[in-house]
Amino acid sequence: MRMSLQGFGLHLLNRVAQADWPDRLGLRNGLEKVLYHGSRQGFRAASSVAQRFKASPGARAQLRPGTRTDLFDLSWSDEQEQIRDSLARFAREILTPQAHLADSHSELPAAVVTASSELGLPAYAIPEAHGGMATENGQVTQALIAETLAQGDLSLAAALLTPIGAANAISRWGSGEQQATYLPAFLDEQQPLIASIAIVEPEPLFDPMRLRTLATRQGQDYRLNGRKSLVLRGAQADLLLIAAHTEQGPAVFIAESDSPGLKRREAPAMGLHACACTDLLIEDLRLPARQRLGDEDFDYHAFLDLSSLGWCALAQGCAQAVLDYVIPYCNERSAFGEPISHRQSVAFMIAQMAIDLDAMRLLTWRAASRAEQGLDFHREAYLARLFCNEKSMQIGTDGVQLLGGHGYTQEHPVERWYRDLRAIAVLHGAMHL
C-alpha cells in the first residue's frame, strides 16, 4: 500500500527521533512520543460527530491494486519496517501491561483507547478522497499491523482492529454514497466511529455460506430477521455490517446501531474478553436497498477470505508471543539438575512451534500478496485459514503444556493466549484486511 505522505512523515520523524519533545502522553520515551504525535497530526480528519451519518452522494473511491508480479517478495519496505517498529513498541509497552486487566474486566481499558488514538490506524484503510492515506490495496501491510499488535495481546488487538475491518470492507466495496456517509466518521478524533461485522450465527457447524439470517426484498427496502453471535464490540458499535441471505445469495448490509429491530445482549465467550462479545437479535429490521454493501461487483467469497486472513495474522502474532514466552521459561526452569529445555521432548516441541509459525506466516503473506495485486486468492486464503486454525490451537496447547501446572494459572499469560487462540477456528468477520 502506497502512502507517500505518511512515508515522508515517518522519514522526518525518524530523523528527529532524538529530539526533546514534551511529554504529552506520559506513557513512552521520547522517540515513541514523536512517532505518536506525528501519526496523530498526519492522520487528522476534519469530520464532525453530528454529521457522521449524513448521507452524501459522491463518486466511488477505489484503491488501486499493487504491481502484479510472479515473485513473492518477503522483504519489507522502509515504511513497513517503520510501522512495525512503532507498533511493536506500542504492543510491548501498552497492550501487554493492560492485557490481564482487559481480560479480567472484559473491556477495552481507557489507557489503551487513549494511546491507540495516537496511532491513526483507520487512515490505513480509508482512501485519500475521504480523508485517509490509502491509495493502493494494502492487505500485506494490514496483515503486518494485525500480527504486530497481537504480539502484545490478541484480544486487545482484535478489539482495536474491528472498526478498521469494517472500514476496509466499505472502502473496498461500498458505493460512493456509502463511502461518503461513513468513512469520514472513522477518522473523527473526538469520537471515532466504532463498527463491527456480524457474520457468525449460533448454529452447530455454522457455515458462513448458508446463513439463517434472511433479508427479504420489499419494494425499495429489505427486511432482515435472524440472530448473530460473537459480534466483537457489538454493544459499543455505532455501525454494524450484517451478513444475510437474499434471493441472489449471501449479502452484507450496513445498519446503524439505533435502527429499530436491532437488539444487543452481552454474551461473554471463552476468550477475547477485551472484545466484549455480543449477541445480536434482528427482528423486522428494515433497511433501504441502498444500505446493501456494494454494487454488482461485491464478492462475498472474497469478503470471507479477507476476514480469514485477518484472523490468520492475529493468530501469528499471538503464537509468536507464546513462543517468545516459553523459550526463556524452559531455559530457566530446572528439573533434575538441568534446564528442561535440555530434554529432547521439550526442545522438539519448541522447534515444531517455530516451524509451524513460519509456515503460518508464509501461507498468510502469500494470500495477502495476491489479494493486494488484485489476483485470485481464494485457494491461498483457504489454505492459510485451514493451517492457522489447526496450528494456532496446537501452539496454544503446547504453550500451556510446556509450563506444566503454571500454564493453568493466571500467574502466566499462556492460559489467556490458549483461550484466545481457540477463537481463530470459529470466528468469521470482525477482522477484515
N, C-alpha and C positions, 0 to 999 in steps of 0.2 A: 504494500500500500504506500503510495507516494504522498508525503505530507511535507512539502518543501518548506513551508513557513515554520512548521514545528521543528523540522530538522535544523533549520537555521537558528531557531531559538535555542534548541538544545546545544548547538555548537557554541553559541555565545555563552550560555550558562556554564558549559564545561571550561571555557577559557577563564571565567571569573570564579571558579569553584572555591578559590582560597580567600575570596573577599569576605570582609567582616559585615555580614548582613544583620539587621535587627532580629532579635529572637521573637518572631511573630507567633509561632505555634507553641514553643516551649516543649517540643517533642523530639527534636532531632538536631544533629550537628549542623554546622554552617553550610556544608555542601548540600545537604538534603533540604534545608530551608530554601536555598536558592532554587533548587530544582522544582520544589512545590510552588514557590512564588511565581516562577517563570511559567509553569504549566497553567496556573490559575489565570495569569494575565493573558497568556496566549490563547486560552480557550474561553475567554469571557464572552458571554452572549447577552444581547440586549432584548431578551424576551420578557414579557410581563405575565405574572401569575394570573391576573384577572382575565387575560386574553389567551391563555394557553390552549383552549379548545375552541377558539373562534374559527369557524370554517373559512378557508381562504383558497380560492381557485388558483391554479398555477400549473406551470409545466412540470412534468415529472422529471426529477433529477436522477440520473443513473450513473453509477460508478463504472469506470472503465475496467475491463479485465486486464490482468497483468500480461506481460510479454509471454507469448507461448514459446515453449522450448521443450525438447525431448529430454533435457538434462534435469536432474533433481538436485538442486543446489542446497547443500546442508549448511552453508556458511551464512552468518547473519550480517546484515548491513550495519553501518555505523549507527544509524538511527535505531535499529532494533537492539543493538548492544546497549545503547544509552537508555532506552526504555526498560530493558530487562534489569540493568543495574539499579535504576531508580526504584522500580517496583520490588526488586529483591530486598532493598533496604526497608521499604515500606512494609513488606511482608514480615521481615525479621523483627523489626522494632515496633510495629503497631499491631499487626494481626496476631502474631504468635503470643505476645503477652496477654492479649484480650480474649484468646480463644476459649480458655476454660470458663471465664465469666460468661461469655456469649452462650456456651453450651449449657451451663447450669441455669441461666436465666431465660433461655430460649428467646433471645432478642439480639438485635444488632446494637452493640454498645455505642453510646453517643461519641466516645473518643474516636471510634473507627469512622463514624459518619463524618465527623468534623475533619479528620485527617484525609479521608478519601476525597472530599470535595476539592482538595487542592490538586488532585491528580488530573482532573479534566478528562476522565476516561470516556464519557459519552461522545466526545468530539472525534474519537477514533471511528465511530460508527456512522456519523452524520455527514452528508455531503456539504461541500463548501457553500452551495446555494442556500442552505438552511442554517448557516452559522457554524458548521463543523469544520473539520480539517481534512476529511477523506476525499480523495479524487479517484482512487482506484480500489478495486476489491482488495481486502486485507485479511483474508482468512488466516494466513500463516502468522502474521503479526498478532492477531487477536488470540490465536491458539497459544502463542508465546506468553501473552499477557495472562491468560487464564492459568496456564501451568505455573508461572512465576508466583502469582498471588496464592495459589493453592498450596504452595510450599509453606506459606505462613499458616494457613488453615483452610481446608476445603469448604467448610460450611460458610465461613465469612466471605471467602472468595465468591462462592455461588450467590450469596446474598447481594454482594456489590455488583456482580455482573448480570444479574437477572434483568434489570431495566435495560441494560445495554443489548441484551439478546433481543428484546422486543424492538429496540431502535434499529438493530441490524435488519430485522425482518421487514420493517416498514421502509427502511432505506432501500432494500433490495427489490421489494415487490409493490410497495404502496403506490397508489395513484398520486397524481400531482396534488389533488385536494387533501388526501390523507397525509402526505408528507408535509405540506404547508401547515396543516392544522396541528399536527402532533410533534413533529421533530424538533421545532424550536424550544418546546417546553422541556425537553431533556437537558437543555443547556442552561436553564434558568438557575442562576447562582443562589438566589434566595430560597427557592423551593423547587428543586429539580423534580421532574416527573418520575414517579415510581410506576413501573409497568411489569407485568408478568405474562407468561404464556401458559395457558391451561390446555393440556392435551390428555393427560393420564385420567383414566376412569376407574372407579372401584369395581373392577370385574376380574375374575380369575383368568390368568393367562391373557391379560389385556393386549390387544393388537391395535396399534395406532391407525392401521388401515381399515379397521372395522369399528367405527365409532358408534356408540349407542346414543350419544347426544345428536339430536336431529335438528336440522334447520329447514323449515318448510316455507316455500315462497308463497307470499300472499300479496299480490299486486306489486307495489313498489317496496315492500318490506319483506323481511324474513322473521319468522317466529321460531325461537330456539327453546328447546326443552332437553334437560339431561342433568348429569351430575359429573363434576370433576373432583379429583383428589390430588393431593401432593402439589398444590399450587404454591410455589415459593413466594413468600412475602405477599400472599394473596389478601390478607386482611388490611395491609397498608397500601395496596396498589391503587393508583388513580385510574389506571387503564389496564384492560385485560384483552389478550389475544386468545380467542376461544376456538378450538378446533371442533367442527361439527360435520355431520354427514348431510349432503344435499342430494338432489336428484342427479346431479352431474358427478357426484363423488365427494371425497373429503374436501373441506374448505376451511378457511380461517376467517373469523370475524373480529372486528375491533369494537369493544364495548367499554364505555366509560363506567366506572365502578358504581356511580349513583343511579344507574339505569334501573327503572322498575323491572322486577323479575329476577334480580340477582340477590342471592343470599349467601353470606360467607360465614363459615364456622371454623374456629381453630381446631386443628386435628394433628396434635403432635405425633411425629414419626420417630422411628428408631434412632435415626441420625439427622444431620442437617438442622440441628436445633436453632442455630442462628438465623435460619431462613424462615422460621415460624410458619411451617406448612399449614395450609388451609384447605378445607373442603369448599366447593363452590356448587350451590344448588341453583339451577337455572329453570325457572318456571315462566313460560309465556313471555320470554324476553323478546321484545320487538325491536328490530334494528333496520334502519333504511338499507336498501340494497347497496348504497354507496359505502357502507361500513364493511362490506366484504373485502378482505385484503386482496389487493392486486387486480389485474385485469385478466385477459385470456392467457397471459404468459406465466401466471402463478403456477409453480411446480411444487406440489405437496410432498413428493418424494424428496426433492432437494431440501425443502423446509425441514423434514425429519432428519435428513443426513447431516445438515449443518448443525442441528441440535445434538446429534450423536457425537460429532467431532468436538463440540464444546465440552461435553461430559468426558470425553476421552482426554482432553487437555487437562481438565481438573483432576482426573484420576492420576495422570502422570505426576502432577505437582505434589499431590498427597503421597503417592507411592515413593517419590524422591525423599519426602520428609521422613517417612518410615525408615528408608534405607539409611539416611544420614543419622538417624537416632540409634538404630540397633548396632551399627558398626562400632562406635566408641563404647557402647554399653557392653558388647560382647568382648571387646578388648580389655575392658577394665574389670569385668565380673570374673572372679576366680572360683574354681571348683577343683578340689583335689590338687591344690598347689600350683595351678596354672590357669591362664585366661581360657574361658570356654571357647573362644574363637580358635584355639589350637586344635580343637576336636573337628574331625573331618565332617561330621554330620552338620555341625554349626556352620563351618566355612562353606560347605557346598550349598547350604540353604541360602546364605547371604549372596553367594556368587550367582545363584539362579535368580534371585530377586533382581540383581543388577542386569542380568541378561534379558529378563522379561521386560524390564523397564525400558531398556534401549529399543527393544522390538516394538513396544507400545508407541514410543516416540516416532520411530521410522514410519510405521503404518499411518499414524495420525498426520504427520507432516506431509507425507506423500499425498494423502487425500486432500488436505488443506491446500497444498500447492496446486493440484489440478482444479480445485474449486476456484482458486484465485485467478487462474488463467482462463476460466470460462469453459473448461473441458468437462466431459462427463466424469463424475467422481463417485457414482453410486456404489460400484463394486469396491472401490478402495475404502469408502466410508463404512460399508458393511463389514469388511474385514477388520478394520480398526475397532469398530464397536464390539464385534464378537470377541476379539482378542483382549481388549481392555476390560470387558465385562468379567472375563474369567481370571485374568492375571492380576487385576487390581484387587479383587477379593482375596486371591491367594496371597498376595503380598501383605495385605492387612492381617490375614490369619497367621502368616509366618511371623510377622512382627510381634503379635501377641505371644506366639509360641516361644520365640527366642528370649523373651523377658520372663518366661515362666509365670509364677504367681504374681509378679509385679505387673505383668501385662494385663492382668484382670482388674487392677485397681486404677483409680483416678489420679494416683500419685504420678503416673506416667501417661503421656498423651496417646499412646498407641491404642488404648481401648476406644478412645474417641475417633481416631482415624479408622479403626476397624469398622465402627458403626457407620461412619460417613461413606466409606468406600463401598459398602454394600448397596448404597443408593444408585451406583452407576448402572447396574444391570436392570433397574426397574423404572428409571425416570426417562421421560421424553419431554422435550420443550424446555422452557426456562432458559437454559443455556443455548445460545444460537450464535454461531460465528458469522 
